[in-house]
């Protein structure tokens, strides 16, 4: 795990590796289909704490307290956010308890949820 604080690999909704401890206020990345997305905990222009989901320099979405999910259902994520990795990204944030909305967590835990694969990495923060 070297300088990683947390690492989790999920293949087709099954955890194949999970090591370390996740720290919610530290930045982390989620890799989906060999593409890395950065997720940062920060304050927006109104002073609210938010998680920003970035595809390179492009902001995919920004979500805020209390549930840290967009205002759509989990089924509608890819369409609403107009991004093919949106469901995998939010499955990852549900996995590490960043996104805590009960319907999202139930959707991704369901046997009927889409088969998603992702790799979460969080480097040592302190």
C-alpha positions in Angstrom: 0.0 0.0 0.0 3.1 2.2 0.3 2.0 5.9 0.7 -1.7 5.1 0.4 -3.9 5.7 3.4 -6.8 3.8 1.9 -7.3 1.6 -1.2 -10.4 -0.3 -2.3 -10.9 -2.2 -5.5 -14.5 -3.2 -6.6 -15.0 -5.5 -9.6 -18.6 -6.0 -10.7 -20.0 -4.8 -7.3 -17.7 -7.2 -5.4 -14.9 -5.8 -3.1 -11.7 -7.6 -4.2 -9.3 -5.5 -2.1 -9.8 -3.1 0.8 -6.9 -1.8 3.0 -6.3 1.1 5.3 -8.6 3.7 6.8 -10.6 6.3 4.8 -10.5 9.9 6.0 -13.5 11.8 4.7 -11.9 15.3 4.7 -8.9 14.2 2.6 -8.9 14.3 -1.2 -9.1 10.9 -3.0 -9.4 9.5 -6.5 -11.7 7.0 -8.2 -10.6 5.2 -11.3 -13.3 3.9 -13.6 -12.4 2.2 -16.9 -8.7 3.3 -16.6 -9.8 7.0 -16.2 -8.9 8.8 -13.0 -11.4 11.2 -11.3 -10.5 13.4 -8.4 -12.8 14.1 -5.5 -12.0 17.0 -3.2 -13.5 18.2 0.0 -13.6 22.0 0.0 -15.7 25.1 0.6 -17.8 26.7 -2.2 -18.3 30.4 -2.8 -21.1 30.4 -0.3 -18.9 28.9 2.4 -20.7 25.5 2.4 -18.5 22.4 2.6 -18.8 20.4 -0.6 -17.3 17.5 -2.5 -16.2 18.4 -6.0 -16.0 15.6 -8.6 -13.4 16.5 -11.2 -12.7 15.0 -14.6 -9.3 16.6 -15.2 -10.0 20.3 -14.9 -13.7 19.9 -15.6 -16.2 19.9 -12.7 -18.6 17.0 -13.1 -20.7 18.0 -10.1 -20.5 19.5 -6.6 -22.5 18.0 -3.8 -23.1 19.3 -0.3 -24.2 18.4 3.2 -26.1 16.5 4.5 -26.2 13.5 2.1 -23.5 14.5 -0.5 -25.6 13.4 -3.5 -27.1 15.3 -6.5 -30.8 16.0 -6.6 -31.7 13.0 -8.7 -32.1 9.3 -8.1 -29.2 7.0 -8.4 -30.7 5.4 -11.5 -30.7 8.8 -13.2 -27.1 9.8 -12.4 -25.4 9.2 -15.8 -28.2 11.0 -17.6 -28.6 13.9 -15.2 -24.9 14.6 -14.8 -24.3 13.8 -18.5 -21.3 11.6 -17.6 -20.9 7.9 -18.3 -19.0 7.2 -15.0 -21.4 9.0 -12.7 -23.0 5.9 -11.2 -19.6 4.3 -10.6 -18.3 7.5 -8.9 -21.3 7.6 -6.6 -21.1 3.9 -5.9 -17.6 4.6 -4.8 -18.5 7.5 -2.5 -21.3 5.3 -1.0 -18.7 2.6 -0.4 -16.5 4.9 1.7 -19.5 6.6 3.4 -19.0 10.0 1.8 -22.5 9.8 0.2 -24.9 8.7 2.9 -28.3 9.1 1.3 -30.3 5.9 2.2 -31.9 5.4 -1.2 -28.5 5.7 -3.0 -26.9 3.2 -0.5 -29.8 0.8 -1.0 -29.6 1.1 -4.8 -25.9 0.3 -4.9 -26.3 -2.5 -2.4 -29.2 -4.1 -4.3 -28.7 -7.3 -6.3 -30.4 -5.5 -9.2 -28.0 -2.6 -9.3 -25.8 -2.2 -12.5 -22.5 -4.1 -12.3 -19.9 -1.5 -11.6 -16.1 -1.6 -11.2 -13.9 1.1 -9.6 -10.7 1.7 -7.7 -10.6 4.1 -4.8 -7.2 5.5 -3.7 -6.5 8.0 -1.0 -2.9 9.0 -0.4 -1.6 9.6 3.2 -3.0 13.0 4.2 -0.9 13.9 7.2 
